Amino acid sequence: MISVVLINYEYLIHNFQYAKKEICFMITRLKIIRALCLFLFLPLFGLNTVTIKVYHVFESFGTETQELKYSTIINYNKRGLITDSTIYSHDIPLSKKYVYITGEKEGLQLQRTYDKEVILSYRFEYDNLKRKTSTSLFDSNDSIYWKEYYKYDDNDYLYKLIRFDPNKAINPEMIEDVENGEMVWAEKYVYFEDGSGFEHRELYNNYCLTITSYDFDSLKTPIKRKEYFDPSVIFQTIYFHDANGNLTHETNSGYLGASLGSKTYEYDSYNRKTKETVYNEKGELKKTYNTVIDDENHVFYDYYSDSLVNFLAIKETRLDSKGRIFIEAILDGQDRLLEKNVFYYDEKERIVEVKKYDMIRKNVSEDYKVPIQVHTYEYD
């Protein structure tokens, strides 16, 4: 007889974890938060939508012109969580707007009168603890590109992300039946009849995407023997945290479980990230990101270097008196200014505009004032 144990972790979460999550959430908000990601990762209660517009700016004969190129509309539910996010292009080719007509009225005729078209759209799902459980990406025809799921440990920390292409998860032998309808994810342990070990199967929306086989040693300790990845899996990331909840290490696997490399992180006594080290699929050093924080002057520097410790770039971030990002500057390895971003906020301390300047364009003087891009944020 083969023993089967099916676990649905959605119902194994105890109520006390919700309170613990809220405390951790408040502590996290006290850290330095990247302003551009603020609305993506923190609930904005009372909002229905946030619209981000990207303008390309150019100057002709002394006149500054802003042309709308892209926009993103983000929708929220009553819980303050993002339900979907759609990216639009406003740069519509004439071939899509006009069609050539032959006959009596031969010539170009306006075919469609729209000012934007969908490029991509994201849709999000959450559990009852407001944790994001899945993200789906769709193209302009509403066909799915990929879907990814998130798993959390007993401390409420994200410990696994897996992305797969549902269009390729069609092997009927890998489809698992669930009597109670669709589930987000679950795990199944199948023990071998001879008692020598077991298989650990991970199910996502009724698809079994990974199978890990274990053998028992003489002390009945499970020893990992092999791991199977369904061909639909694009990549999987495993996260590790310390006692303070800081991400310390992550490993990435790609197609059929092949290594994509790993990253390690270090922090100071205030739990602020000070170093990120990137390794390739062979475990060799690839890049290093060091962060130096100047608390007195409200500035922090990110240094990017390669495996030979050659500086590739430096990002300097200046904060205003309220601890918000004010200016973000990108320099090359010779300290030459390449790009500068300036952030503006409203009375509710929300980002309303980001101006991006290209500092290496030809014939640009030091007092050049025209940005190349302007991002605006509208809150409804």
C-alpha positions in Angstrom: 0.0 0.0 0.0 1.3 3.5 -0.9 0.7 6.1 1.7 -0.4 9.5 0.6 -0.6 12.6 2.7 -2.1 15.8 1.2 -1.5 19.1 2.9 -3.3 22.3 2.1 -1.3 25.0 3.9 -4.0 27.6 3.5 -5.8 26.1 6.4 -2.7 25.4 8.6 -2.0 29.1 9.3 -2.8 29.9 12.9 -4.4 33.2 13.9 -1.4 34.4 15.9 0.6 34.7 12.7 -1.6 37.5 11.5 -0.7 39.6 14.5 3.0 38.7 14.1 2.8 39.7 10.4 1.3 43.1 11.2 4.1 43.9 13.7 6.8 42.8 11.2 5.0 45.0 8.6 5.2 48.1 10.8 8.9 47.5 11.6 9.7 47.1 7.9 8.0 50.4 7.1 10.5 52.2 9.3 13.4 51.1 7.0 14.4 53.1 3.9 11.9 52.2 1.2 12.6 52.7 -2.5 10.1 55.3 -3.5 9.4 53.9 -6.9 8.3 50.6 -5.4 6.2 52.2 -2.6 2.8 51.8 -4.2 3.6 48.3 -5.5 4.4 46.7 -2.2 2.4 48.7 0.4 -1.4 48.8 0.6 -2.8 52.3 -0.3 -6.1 52.2 1.5 -8.9 54.4 0.1 -7.4 54.2 -3.4 -9.2 52.8 -6.4 -6.5 53.3 -9.0 -3.0 54.7 -9.5 -2.1 55.8 -13.0 1.6 56.2 -14.0 2.3 58.1 -17.2 5.7 58.1 -18.9 6.4 61.1 -21.1 9.4 61.5 -23.5 10.6 65.1 -23.5 12.4 66.8 -26.3 13.3 70.4 -27.1 12.9 72.1 -30.5 13.7 75.7 -31.2 13.7 76.5 -27.5 10.3 74.9 -26.9 10.0 71.9 -24.6 7.5 69.2 -25.7 6.3 66.3 -23.7 4.9 63.3 -25.6 3.0 60.5 -23.8 4.6 57.2 -24.6 3.4 54.7 -22.0 1.0 54.5 -19.1 0.3 52.0 -16.3 -3.0 51.7 -14.6 -3.0 49.9 -11.2 -6.3 48.9 -9.6 -6.9 48.2 -5.9 -9.5 46.3 -4.0 -11.3 47.3 -0.8 -8.5 45.7 1.2 -5.9 48.1 -0.3 -4.3 45.3 -2.3 -3.4 45.5 -6.0 -5.7 43.3 -8.1 -4.3 44.1 -11.5 -1.8 46.3 -13.4 -2.0 47.0 -17.1 0.7 48.6 -19.2 -0.4 50.6 -22.3 1.5 52.0 -25.3 0.4 55.4 -26.6 2.9 55.3 -29.4 0.5 53.7 -32.0 2.0 53.0 -35.5 0.1 54.7 -38.3 -0.3 51.2 -39.9 -2.6 50.3 -37.0 -4.6 53.5 -37.2 -5.2 53.7 -41.0 -6.1 51.3 -43.8 -5.7 51.9 -47.5 -9.0 51.9 -49.4 -9.3 51.3 -53.2 -12.1 52.3 -55.4 -13.9 55.6 -55.6 -12.6 56.9 -52.3 -9.1 55.5 -52.8 -6.6 56.5 -50.1 -5.9 56.2 -46.4 -8.8 56.0 -44.1 -8.9 56.1 -40.3 -9.6 52.6 -39.1 -9.6 52.9 -35.4 -9.8 55.9 -33.1 -8.0 54.9 -30.0 -5.1 56.5 -28.2 -3.5 53.5 -26.5 -3.2 49.8 -26.8 -2.5 47.1 -24.2 1.1 45.8 -24.0 1.0 43.6 -20.9 -1.2 43.1 -17.9 -0.6 41.5 -14.5 -3.2 40.0 -12.2 -2.6 39.2 -8.5 -4.2 36.9 -6.0 -3.9 36.9 -2.2 -4.7 34.8 0.8 -6.7 35.8 3.9 -3.6 37.2 5.5 -3.2 39.6 2.6 -0.1 37.8 1.4 0.3 37.6 -2.4 -0.1 34.0 -3.5 0.2 34.3 -7.3 0.9 36.7 -10.2 -0.2 36.1 -13.8 1.2 37.9 -16.9 -1.1 38.3 -20.0 -0.3 39.7 -23.4 -2.3 42.2 -25.4 -4.7 39.4 -26.6 -5.3 38.3 -23.0 -3.3 35.1 -23.5 -1.3 34.1 -20.5 2.5 34.3 -20.7 3.4 32.8 -17.3 2.1 32.4 -13.8 4.1 32.4 -10.6 3.2 31.2 -7.0 4.7 32.2 -3.7 5.1 30.1 -0.5 5.6 31.3 3.0 7.2 29.7 6.0 5.9 29.5 9.6 7.4 32.9 10.3 5.5 34.4 7.4 8.6 34.9 5.3 8.6 34.2 1.6 10.7 31.1 1.1 9.8 30.0 -2.5 8.8 31.5 -5.8 8.1 29.3 -8.8 7.2 30.6 -12.3 5.8 28.4 -15.0 4.1 28.5 -18.4 0.6 27.0 -18.1 0.5 26.4 -21.8 3.3 23.9 -21.5 2.0 22.1 -18.4 -0.1 19.7 -20.4 1.4 16.3 -19.6 -1.7 14.4 -18.5 0.4 12.2 -16.2 1.4 15.3 -14.2 -2.1 16.6 -13.6 -3.4 15.8 -10.1 -7.1 15.6 -9.3 -8.5 17.6 -6.4 -12.0 16.7 -5.3 -12.7 20.1 -3.6 -12.1 22.2 -6.6 -9.2 24.4 -7.5 -6.5 25.0 -4.9 -3.6 27.5 -4.8 -0.9 25.0 -3.9 -0.4 21.9 -1.8 2.2 19.2 -1.1 1.9 15.5 -1.5 4.2 12.9 0.2 4.2 9.5 -1.5 6.0 6.8 0.4 7.6 3.9 -1.4 6.1 0.5 -0.7 9.4 -1.0 0.4 9.9 1.8 3.0 13.2 2.9 1.4 12.1 6.5 1.0 9.4 8.8 -0.4 8.6 11.4 -3.1 7.7 15.0 -2.3 5.4 16.4 -4.9 4.5 20.1 -5.1 1.1 20.9 -6.7 0.1 24.3 -8.2 -3.4 24.7 -9.5 -3.7 21.0 -9.9 -0.4 20.7 -11.8 2.5 18.8 -10.3 5.5 21.0 -11.2 8.3 19.5 -9.0 9.0 16.1 -7.6 11.9 15.5 -5.2 12.9 11.9 -4.3 14.4 11.0 -0.9 16.0 7.8 0.4 16.2 6.9 4.1 19.7 6.2 5.6 20.3 3.7 8.4 19.0 6.3 10.9 15.9 7.0 8.8 17.2 10.4 7.9 15.9 11.5 4.4 18.7 11.9 1.9 17.8 13.9 -1.3 18.4 11.6 -4.3 17.1 13.6 -7.3 14.7 16.4 -8.3 12.4 16.6 -11.2 11.2 19.8 -12.8 8.2 19.9 -15.2 9.3 21.3 -18.6 6.8 24.2 -18.0 8.8 25.6 -15.1 10.7 28.7 -16.2 12.5 29.2 -12.9 12.3 28.6 -9.2 13.9 30.7 -6.4 14.4 29.6 -2.8 14.8 32.3 -0.1 16.6 32.1 3.3 16.2 34.5 6.2 17.9 35.2 9.4 16.3 35.6 12.9 15.6 39.3 12.1 13.7 38.4 9.0 16.4 39.7 6.7 16.9 37.9 3.4 20.4 36.3 3.6 20.6 34.0 0.6 18.7 32.9 -2.5 19.2 30.2 -5.0 17.8 30.1 -8.5 17.0 27.1 -10.8 15.8 27.3 -14.4 14.7 24.9 -17.1 14.7 21.3 -15.9 16.3 22.4 -12.6 19.5 23.8 -14.1 21.2 26.2 -11.8 20.9 29.9 -12.6 23.2 31.1 -9.9 22.6 32.5 -6.4 22.9 35.7 -4.3 23.9 36.4 -0.7 23.1 39.5 1.4 24.7 41.2 4.4 23.3 43.8 6.8 24.5 46.3 9.3 23.4 46.5 13.0 20.3 48.4 11.9 19.2 45.6 9.6 20.0 47.7 6.5 21.4 45.9 3.5 25.0 46.7 3.0 26.2 44.1 0.5 24.8 41.9 -2.2 27.0 39.2 -3.9 25.9 37.5 -7.1 27.3 34.1 -8.2 26.9 32.4 -11.6 25.5 28.9 -12.2 29.0 27.4 -11.3 29.1 29.2 -8.0 31.8 31.6 -9.2 31.7 35.3 -8.2 29.9 37.4 -10.9 29.1 40.8 -9.3 29.2 42.6 -6.0 27.0 45.5 -4.8 28.2 47.3 -1.7 26.1 50.0 0.0 27.7 52.7 2.1 25.3 54.7 4.3 26.1 58.3 5.4 23.5 58.9 8.1 24.7 62.4 8.9 24.2 63.7 5.4 21.2 61.5 4.5 23.0 59.9 1.6 23.8 56.3 0.7 26.0 54.9 -2.1 25.7 51.7 -4.0 28.9 50.5 -5.6 28.7 47.9 -8.4 31.8 45.9 -9.2 32.6 42.8 -11.3 34.4 39.6 -10.3 37.7 41.4 -10.6 36.6 44.1 -8.2 36.5 46.7 -11.0 34.0 49.4 -10.3 31.3 49.4 -13.0 28.9 52.0 -11.6 27.9 54.0 -8.6 24.4 55.0 -7.5 24.2 57.9 -5.2 20.8 58.4 -3.4 20.0 61.5 -1.4 17.2 61.7 1.0 15.2 64.8 2.0 14.5 65.9 5.6 11.6 63.4 5.8 13.7 60.5 4.8 12.3 60.2 1.3 14.3 59.7 -1.9 15.0 63.1 -3.4 17.8 62.7 -5.9 19.1 59.5 -7.4 22.3 59.8 -9.5 24.1 57.1 -11.6 27.8 57.4 -12.2 30.2 55.2 -14.1 33.4 53.7 -12.8 35.3 57.0 -13.4 32.7 59.1 -11.4 31.2 60.6 -14.5 27.6 61.4 -14.1 25.4 59.3 -16.5 21.9 59.8 -15.2 20.0 61.8 -12.6 16.5 61.2 -11.3 14.6 63.8 -9.2 11.5 62.8 -7.1 8.6 65.1 -6.2 5.9 64.4 -3.6 2.4 65.7 -2.7 1.1 66.7 0.7 0.3 63.1 1.5 4.0 62.2 0.9 3.1 60.2 -2.2 5.2 60.3 -5.4 3.6 62.6 -8.0 6.5 63.0 -10.4 9.9 61.7 -11.3 12.1 63.6 -13.7 14.9 61.6 -15.4 17.9 63.4 -16.9 20.4 61.9 -19.4 23.7 63.5 -18.6 25.7 62.1 -21.5 23.7 63.3 -24.5 25.7 65.1 -27.1 26.0 68.9 -26.8 24.5 68.9 -23.3 25.8 71.8 -21.1 26.1 71.7 -17.4 23.1 73.9 -16.9 20.8 71.9 -19.3 17.4 71.7 -17.6 15.3 69.6 -19.9 14.8 65.9 -18.8 14.4 63.1 -21.2 11.6 61.4 -19.4 8.9 62.5 -16.9 6.9 60.0 -14.9 3.7 61.3 -13.4 1.6 59.6 -10.7 -2.2 60.1 -10.4 -4.2 58.8 -7.5 -7.9 58.2 -7.5 
